Amino acid sequence: MKKTTFILLSFLISLSTFAQNITGSWNGILKVQGQQLRLVINIQQAENGYKATMDSPDQGAKGIPVDRVTFANDTLKFEVKMIGVTYTGVLGQDKVIKGTFTQMGMSLPLDLSAQPVEKEKVLRPQEPQKPYPYYSEEVKFTNPNGDTLAGTLTLPKKEGKFPVVVMITGSGPQNRDEELMGHKPFLVIADYLTRNGIGVLRYDDRGTAQSTGDFQKCTSEDFADDAEAAVRYLTTRKEINKKKIGLMGHSEGGLIAPMVAVRSKKAAFIVMLAGPGMRGKELLVLQTEAISKAYGMSEQEINKTIKLNSGAYDIVLNSNDTTKLKTDLKNYFLNNIKDLPGLTENATQEQSDMQVKAYTDQLSSPWMQFFIKYDPVPMLKKVKCPTLALNGSKDLQVPSAENLAAIRKAFSESGNKKLTAVELPGLNHLFQESTTGSPAEYAKIEQTFSPKALEEILKFIRIQTK
């Protein structure tokens, strides 16, 4: 739920670089809406030219096959069909290739060098620095699928018996710090809570960073299995007060936390940070409208996009066969090719085909099928433990008014009076103090997580753990 745009961007960025005599590894940094993604293209001599693979270290992707590589007249070109990427750059006398990275209609500058590149340092004043004034331990535990999940357990002291919170990340492959847009919100939250007497377990999503498994085949239900495995692991630790284990999820994690609480019965409390209260299809439409307005799109363009997306979501909603779904989505997008975002009037047939394939693959993925269909309300009605639902008034990804209203209604209808629902003025989806709430601001804001939100979370947890 870092919304469709970001699911696409995340899916979108797996790519990179060339140069010189051209064989070797070429390094670059792609800047997308304030996020810096390192890209590496590894070029080898082949019998009839060159062959290559691509790495995206910040996304944990290695060895992505490059379909076509040419280098002639100091010009490097390559293509990765599976993600709709092309690159063209010119090698200069400074041994740097200056070029353009294009994916699904979006073009970005990308320079490649044979030398290692470093990300630009950004100021994040809330990010804690070692040594920490508390105990920190690298841990591993296993999910029901047999995957190994790696994480960090922080405790106020090495010895004792403490309440603890399991943190659950939002959508897309996230590491234990939920690192995105140059921020590490879970690190900041974990540091704050641990300094205030609350233990925290945070872990890398399966198939991400140090955790094993296949992220791409998973749905929110699979990630609920992982969070439940984290709870089980904590019950084996003598330092943990087993009656005071809570769940805290951000965005998609806020959808997952109630699943785990209902299934395991071991959750003492839940904190939903921008957790959804409505079906995925309706939420995606709200996201599209809110974010498109923030980006300055016209009403006509917004309505066209919503109509296109809604039609595709309806196809997903009514599908129970992935093979047939892919065919139906492909035909739908081909029939509406003129309305596909990112395609210009001069787009080639190959570019059109790649974009149709990208949208089809995205919407037919296991995660997206589940998300579009899933209605969190029935699960929310089964929650028995105290719950804090926290949203920012400028959240454009999980709009506060509609989602908090749906959560309040679900708890009211179930008779669970242990809900605390709070809208914090001026905060965006990442709980930063923001001007517009637009995702374009995320990386530009120095603040990682609002102190007001941290105080609200701590106040709630203290009540539940006293």
C-alpha positions as CSV (number, residue, x, y, z in Angstrom):
1,M,0.0,0.0,0.0
2,K,2.6,2.3,-0.5
3,K,0.1,2.5,-3.3
4,T,-0.1,1.4,-6.8
5,T,2.4,4.1,-7.9
6,F,5.0,2.9,-5.5
7,I,4.4,-0.8,-6.0
8,L,5.0,-0.1,-9.7
9,L,8.1,2.0,-9.0
10,S,9.5,-0.7,-6.8
11,F,8.8,-3.3,-9.4
12,L,10.1,-0.8,-11.9
13,I,13.6,-0.2,-10.6
14,S,15.9,-3.2,-11.3
15,L,18.5,-1.9,-13.8
16,S,21.8,-0.4,-14.7
17,T,25.0,0.4,-16.4
18,F,27.9,0.1,-18.9
19,A,31.1,1.5,-20.1
20,Q,34.4,1.7,-21.6
21,N,36.1,-1.3,-23.3
22,I,33.0,-2.0,-21.9
23,T,33.6,-5.3,-20.2
24,G,33.4,-5.2,-16.4
25,S,31.0,-3.8,-13.9
26,W,29.5,-0.3,-14.4
27,N,28.0,1.5,-11.5
28,G,25.3,4.2,-11.3
29,I,22.7,5.8,-9.0
30,L,19.2,6.2,-10.2
31,K,17.3,9.0,-8.5
32,V,13.5,8.4,-8.3
33,Q,11.3,10.9,-6.4
34,G,14.1,11.5,-3.9
35,Q,15.1,7.9,-3.5
36,Q,18.6,6.8,-4.5
37,L,18.9,3.3,-6.0
38,R,22.3,1.9,-6.9
39,L,22.4,0.0,-10.2
40,V,25.2,-2.2,-11.5
41,I,25.5,-3.7,-15.0
42,N,28.0,-6.5,-15.5
43,I,29.2,-6.8,-19.0
44,Q,31.1,-9.7,-20.5
45,Q,32.6,-10.3,-24.0
46,A,30.4,-12.8,-26.0
47,E,31.1,-14.6,-29.2
48,N,29.1,-12.1,-31.2
49,G,29.4,-9.0,-29.1
50,Y,28.5,-8.7,-25.4
51,K,26.3,-10.2,-22.8
52,A,25.3,-8.7,-19.5
53,T,23.4,-9.0,-16.2
54,M,22.2,-6.4,-13.9
55,D,22.2,-5.9,-10.1
56,S,20.0,-3.6,-7.9
57,P,21.8,-3.9,-4.5
58,D,19.3,-1.7,-2.6
59,Q,16.5,-4.0,-3.7
60,G,18.4,-7.2,-3.1
61,A,18.3,-8.1,-6.8
62,K,21.3,-9.7,-8.5
63,G,21.9,-11.3,-11.9
64,I,18.9,-9.8,-13.7
65,P,19.3,-11.0,-17.3
66,V,19.9,-8.2,-19.9
67,D,18.3,-9.2,-23.2
68,R,20.3,-7.0,-25.6
69,V,23.6,-5.1,-25.3
70,T,25.4,-3.1,-27.9
71,F,28.4,-0.8,-27.8
72,A,29.3,1.1,-31.0
73,N,30.7,4.6,-31.7
74,D,31.0,5.2,-27.9
75,T,27.3,4.6,-27.5
76,L,26.1,1.9,-25.1
77,K,22.5,0.5,-25.4
78,F,20.9,-2.2,-23.5
79,E,17.4,-3.6,-22.9
80,V,15.7,-5.6,-20.1
81,K,12.4,-6.7,-21.6
82,M,11.0,-8.4,-18.5
83,I,10.7,-5.0,-16.8
84,G,10.4,-2.8,-19.8
85,V,13.7,-1.0,-19.5
86,T,16.0,0.6,-22.1
87,Y,19.2,2.6,-21.7
88,T,21.2,4.7,-24.1
89,G,24.4,6.5,-23.0
90,V,27.5,7.9,-24.5
91,L,31.0,7.2,-23.2
92,G,33.0,10.4,-22.6
93,Q,36.7,11.0,-22.3
94,D,36.3,11.1,-18.5
95,K,35.4,7.4,-18.8
96,V,31.8,8.0,-17.6
97,I,28.8,7.0,-19.6
98,K,26.2,9.7,-19.6
99,G,22.8,8.5,-20.6
100,T,19.1,8.1,-20.1
101,F,17.3,5.2,-18.3
102,T,13.7,4.7,-19.6
103,Q,11.0,2.5,-18.2
104,M,7.4,2.4,-19.1
105,G,7.3,6.0,-20.4
106,M,9.4,7.4,-17.5
107,S,12.9,8.7,-18.5
108,L,15.6,9.5,-15.9
109,P,19.2,10.5,-16.3
110,L,21.7,7.7,-15.3
111,D,25.4,8.1,-15.5
112,L,27.6,4.9,-15.3
113,S,31.2,4.6,-14.1
114,A,33.6,1.8,-13.8
115,Q,34.4,3.1,-10.3
116,P,32.2,2.3,-7.3
117,V,29.7,5.0,-6.5
118,E,28.3,6.2,-3.2
119,K,24.9,7.5,-2.4
120,E,24.7,11.2,-1.5
121,K,24.5,11.6,2.2
122,V,21.2,13.0,3.5
123,L,20.5,14.5,6.8
124,R,18.3,12.3,9.0
125,P,18.7,13.9,12.5
126,Q,16.4,11.3,14.2
127,E,18.5,8.3,13.1
128,P,20.1,6.8,16.2
129,Q,23.9,6.3,16.3
130,K,25.8,3.5,18.0
131,P,26.6,2.7,20.8
132,Y,22.9,2.4,21.9
133,P,22.1,2.7,25.6
134,Y,20.2,-0.6,25.5
135,Y,20.8,-4.3,24.5
136,S,20.6,-5.2,20.8
137,E,20.9,-8.7,19.4
138,E,20.8,-10.1,15.9
139,V,18.3,-13.0,15.8
140,K,16.9,-15.5,13.4
141,F,13.7,-17.6,13.4
142,T,11.9,-19.8,11.0
143,N,8.5,-19.3,9.4
144,P,6.1,-22.3,8.6
145,N,7.4,-22.4,5.0
146,G,10.9,-23.1,6.3
147,D,12.3,-19.7,5.4
148,T,14.8,-18.1,7.8
149,L,13.8,-14.6,8.9
150,A,16.6,-12.4,10.2
151,G,16.0,-9.5,12.5
152,T,17.1,-7.4,15.4
153,L,15.7,-7.7,19.0
154,T,16.3,-4.7,21.2
155,L,15.6,-4.8,24.9
156,P,16.0,-2.1,27.6
157,K,18.5,-4.3,29.3
158,K,20.1,-7.7,28.6
159,E,18.6,-9.2,31.8
160,G,15.0,-8.8,32.9
161,K,11.5,-9.5,31.6
162,F,10.1,-6.9,29.2
163,P,7.0,-6.2,27.1
164,V,7.9,-6.3,23.4
165,V,6.4,-5.2,20.1
166,V,6.7,-7.1,16.8
167,M,7.0,-4.6,13.9
168,I,5.4,-5.5,10.5
169,T,6.5,-3.6,7.4
170,G,4.4,-2.1,4.6
171,S,4.1,-3.3,1.0
172,G,7.0,-4.1,-1.2
173,P,10.3,-5.8,-0.1
174,Q,11.4,-4.0,3.1
175,N,14.3,-4.6,5.4
176,R,13.9,-4.6,9.2
177,D,14.2,-0.8,9.3
178,E,11.5,-0.4,6.7
179,E,14.1,1.6,4.8
180,L,12.6,3.8,2.1
181,M,13.2,7.3,0.6
182,G,16.4,7.6,2.6
183,H,14.5,7.1,5.9
184,K,14.5,4.2,8.4
185,P,11.3,4.7,10.3
186,F,11.3,1.3,12.1
187,L,14.8,1.9,13.4
188,V,13.7,5.3,14.8
189,I,10.5,3.8,16.4
190,A,12.4,0.8,17.8
191,D,15.1,3.1,19.3
192,Y,12.5,5.4,20.9
193,L,10.4,2.5,22.4
194,T,13.5,0.6,23.7
195,R,14.8,3.7,25.4
196,N,11.4,3.9,27.1
197,G,11.3,0.4,28.4
198,I,9.6,-1.5,25.6
199,G,11.4,-4.2,23.7
200,V,11.1,-4.4,19.9
201,L,11.6,-7.2,17.3
202,R,11.9,-6.1,13.7
203,Y,12.9,-8.3,10.9
204,D,13.7,-8.3,7.1
205,D,10.8,-9.4,4.9
206,R,11.2,-12.9,3.5
207,G,13.5,-12.9,0.5
208,T,14.8,-9.5,1.4
209,A,18.2,-8.5,2.9
210,Q,19.3,-11.3,5.2
211,S,16.0,-13.2,5.2
212,T,15.5,-16.2,2.8
213,G,12.4,-17.1,0.8
214,D,10.6,-15.9,-2.3
215,F,9.0,-12.5,-1.8
216,Q,7.4,-12.4,-5.2
217,K,5.1,-15.3,-4.6
218,C,3.7,-14.0,-1.3
219,T,0.5,-12.4,-0.3
220,S,-0.4,-10.5,2.9
221,E,-1.5,-13.8,4.4
222,D,2.0,-15.2,3.9
223,F,3.5,-12.2,5.6
224,A,1.0,-12.8,8.4
225,D,2.6,-16.2,8.8
226,D,5.9,-14.5,9.2
227,A,4.7,-12.1,11.8
228,E,3.0,-15.0,13.7
229,A,6.4,-16.9,13.6
230,A,8.0,-13.8,15.1
231,V,5.5,-13.9,18.0
232,R,6.2,-17.6,18.5
233,Y,9.9,-16.9,18.6
234,L,9.5,-14.3,21.3
235,T,7.6,-16.8,23.5
236,T,10.8,-18.9,23.6
237,R,12.8,-16.0,25.1
238,K,13.1,-15.8,28.9
239,E,13.5,-12.0,28.7
240,I,10.0,-11.5,27.2
241,N,6.8,-11.0,29.2
242,K,4.7,-13.4,27.2
243,K,1.5,-11.7,28.2
244,K,2.7,-8.4,26.9
245,I,3.5,-9.1,23.3
246,G,2.1,-6.5,20.9
247,L,1.9,-6.1,17.1
248,M,2.7,-2.8,15.3
249,G,2.2,-2.7,11.5
250,H,2.6,0.2,9.1
251,S,0.4,0.5,6.0
252,E,0.1,-3.1,4.7
253,G,1.5,-4.1,8.1
254,G,-1.5,-2.5,9.6
255,L,-3.7,-4.8,7.6
256,I,-1.6,-7.8,8.6
257,A,-1.5,-7.1,12.4
258,P,-5.2,-7.9,12.9
259,M,-4.9,-11.1,11.0
260,V,-2.1,-12.3,13.3
261,A,-4.0,-11.1,16.5
262,V,-7.0,-13.1,15.5
263,R,-5.1,-16.2,14.4
264,S,-2.6,-16.5,17.2
265,K,-4.7,-15.1,20.1
266,K,-1.4,-14.1,21.7
267,A,-1.4,-10.4,20.9
268,A,-1.9,-8.2,24.0
269,F,-2.5,-5.2,21.8
270,I,-2.2,-3.8,18.2
271,V,-0.9,-0.6,16.8
272,M,-2.1,0.1,13.2
273,L,0.0,2.9,11.6
274,A,-1.9,4.0,8.6
275,G,-3.6,0.6,8.4
276,P,-6.4,0.2,5.9
277,G,-10.1,-0.1,6.8
278,M,-11.5,-0.7,3.4
279,R,-11.2,-3.2,0.5
280,G,-8.1,-2.9,-1.6
281,K,-9.9,-1.9,-4.8
282,E,-11.6,1.1,-3.1
283,L,-8.4,2.1,-1.4
284,L,-6.4,2.1,-4.6
285,V,-9.0,4.3,-6.2
286,L,-8.8,6.8,-3.3
287,Q,-5.0,6.7,-3.5
288,T,-5.0,7.4,-7.2
289,E,-7.3,10.4,-6.9
290,A,-5.5,11.9,-3.9
291,I,-2.0,11.5,-5.2
292,S,-2.9,12.5,-8.8
293,K,-4.3,15.8,-7.4
294,A,-1.2,16.4,-5.4
295,Y,0.9,15.9,-8.6
296,G,-1.2,18.5,-10.4
297,M,-3.1,16.3,-12.8
298,S,-6.2,17.7,-14.4
299,E,-9.7,16.4,-13.4
300,Q,-10.1,15.0,-16.9
301,E,-6.8,13.0,-16.6
302,I,-7.7,11.8,-13.1
303,N,-11.1,10.6,-14.1
304,K,-9.7,8.8,-17.1
305,T,-7.1,7.0,-15.0
306,I,-9.6,6.0,-12.3
307,K,-11.9,4.6,-15.0
308,L,-9.1,2.6,-16.5
309,N,-7.9,1.3,-13.2
310,S,-11.3,0.5,-11.9
311,G,-12.1,-1.6,-14.9
312,A,-8.9,-3.6,-14.4
313,Y,-9.6,-4.0,-10.7
314,D,-13.1,-5.4,-11.5
315,I,-11.5,-8.0,-13.8
316,V,-9.2,-9.0,-10.9
317,L,-12.1,-9.1,-8.4
318,N,-14.1,-11.4,-10.6
319,S,-11.3,-13.8,-11.4
320,N,-10.3,-17.1,-9.9
321,D,-8.0,-18.3,-12.6
322,T,-4.6,-16.5,-12.9
323,T,-4.0,-17.8,-16.5
324,K,-7.3,-16.5,-17.7
325,L,-6.9,-13.3,-15.7
326,K,-3.6,-12.5,-17.5
327,T,-5.4,-13.0,-20.8
328,D,-8.4,-10.8,-19.8
329,L,-6.1,-8.1,-18.4
330,K,-4.0,-8.1,-21.5
331,N,-7.0,-7.7,-23.8
332,Y,-8.4,-5.0,-21.6
333,F,-5.3,-2.9,-21.7
334,L,-4.9,-3.5,-25.5
335,N,-8.4,-2.3,-26.0
336,N,-7.6,0.8,-23.9
337,I,-4.1,1.3,-25.1
338,K,-4.6,5.0,-25.8
339,D,-5.4,5.6,-22.1
340,L,-2.4,3.8,-20.6
341,P,-0.2,6.2,-18.5
342,G,3.3,6.9,-19.8
343,L,2.6,6.1,-23.5
344,T,3.1,8.9,-25.9
345,E,1.5,9.2,-29.3
346,N,4.8,8.3,-30.9
347,A,5.3,5.1,-28.8
348,T,6.4,2.1,-30.8
349,Q,4.6,-1.1,-30.9
350,E,7.3,-2.7,-28.8
351,Q,6.9,0.0,-26.1
352,S,3.2,-0.4,-26.1
353,D,3.5,-4.2,-25.8
354,M,6.0,-3.8,-22.9
355,Q,3.7,-1.5,-21.0
356,V,0.7,-3.7,-21.4
357,K,2.8,-6.6,-20.2
358,A,4.0,-4.7,-17.2
359,Y,0.5,-3.6,-16.1
360,T,-0.8,-7.1,-16.7
361,D,2.0,-8.8,-14.7
362,Q,1.6,-6.3,-11.8
363,L,-2.2,-6.7,-11.5
364,S,-2.1,-10.5,-11.8
365,S,0.7,-11.0,-9.2
366,P,-0.4,-13.0,-6.2
367,W,0.1,-10.0,-3.9
368,M,-2.0,-7.6,-6.0
369,Q,-4.8,-10.1,-6.6
370,F,-5.1,-10.7,-2.8
371,F,-4.9,-7.0,-2.0
372,I,-7.5,-5.9,-4.5
373,K,-9.9,-8.5,-3.2
374,Y,-9.2,-8.3,0.5
375,D,-11.7,-6.6,2.8
376,P,-10.2,-6.0,6.2
377,V,-13.5,-5.3,8.0
378,P,-14.5,-8.9,8.8
379,M,-11.1,-9.5,10.4
380,L,-11.2,-6.2,12.3
381,K,-14.6,-7.3,13.7
382,K,-12.9,-10.4,15.2
383,V,-10.2,-8.4,17.0
384,K,-10.6,-8.7,20.8
385,C,-7.5,-6.9,22.1
386,P,-6.9,-3.2,22.6
387,T,-6.1,-1.4,19.3
388,L,-4.6,1.9,18.4
389,A,-5.4,3.1,14.9
390,L,-3.2,6.1,14.0
391,N,-3.3,8.1,10.8
392,G,-2.0,11.4,9.6
393,S,-4.5,14.0,8.2
394,K,-2.3,14.4,5.1
395,D,-1.9,10.7,4.3
396,L,-2.6,10.4,0.6
397,Q,-1.9,6.6,0.4
398,V,-4.3,5.5,3.1
399,P,-6.6,8.6,3.4
400,S,-7.3,9.2,7.1
401,A,-11.0,10.2,7.1
402,E,-12.3,7.3,5.2
403,N,-10.1,4.6,6.7
404,L,-10.5,5.6,10.3
405,A,-14.2,5.8,9.8
406,A,-14.3,2.3,8.5
407,I,-12.1,1.0,11.4
408,R,-14.3,2.8,14.0
409,K,-17.4,1.3,12.4
410,A,-16.0,-2.2,12.4
411,F,-15.1,-2.1,16.1
412,S,-18.4,-0.5,17.0
413,E,-20.4,-3.2,15.2
414,S,-18.3,-6.0,16.8
415,G,-18.8,-4.5,20.3
416,N,-15.1,-4.1,20.9
417,K,-14.8,-0.9,22.9
418,K,-11.0,-1.1,23.2
419,L,-10.3,1.0,20.1
420,T,-8.3,4.2,20.2
421,A,-8.5,6.0,16.8
422,V,-6.5,9.1,16.4
423,E,-5.9,11.4,13.4
424,L,-2.7,13.5,13.8
425,P,-2.9,16.9,12.0
426,G,-0.3,17.6,9.3
427,L,1.3,14.1,9.1
428,N,1.7,12.2,5.8
429,H,1.7,8.4,5.2
430,L,5.2,8.0,6.7
431,F,4.0,10.1,9.8
432,Q,6.3,13.0,8.8
433,E,5.2,16.6,9.4
434,S,4.5,17.6,5.8
435,T,3.2,20.4,3.7
436,T,1.1,18.6,1.1
437,G,1.3,14.9,2.0
438,S,2.6,14.1,-1.5
439,P,4.9,11.2,-1.8
440,A,7.3,13.5,-3.6
441,E,8.0,15.2,-0.3
442,Y,9.0,12.0,1.6
443,A,12.7,12.1,0.8
444,K,13.0,15.9,1.0
445,I,11.7,16.0,4.6
446,E,14.5,15.6,7.2
447,Q,12.2,14.3,9.9
448,T,11.8,10.5,9.7
449,F,8.9,10.1,12.2
450,S,6.9,12.7,14.0
451,P,7.6,13.0,17.8
452,K,3.9,13.5,18.3
453,A,3.2,10.1,16.7
454,L,5.9,8.5,18.8
455,E,4.4,10.0,22.0
456,E,0.9,8.7,21.0
457,I,2.3,5.2,20.4
458,L,4.2,5.1,23.7
459,K,1.2,6.4,25.7
460,F,-1.0,3.7,24.3
461,I,1.6,0.9,24.8
462,R,2.3,2.0,28.4
463,I,-1.4,1.7,29.2
464,Q,-1.5,-1.8,27.8
465,T,1.7,-3.0,29.5
466,K,1.5,-1.5,33.0
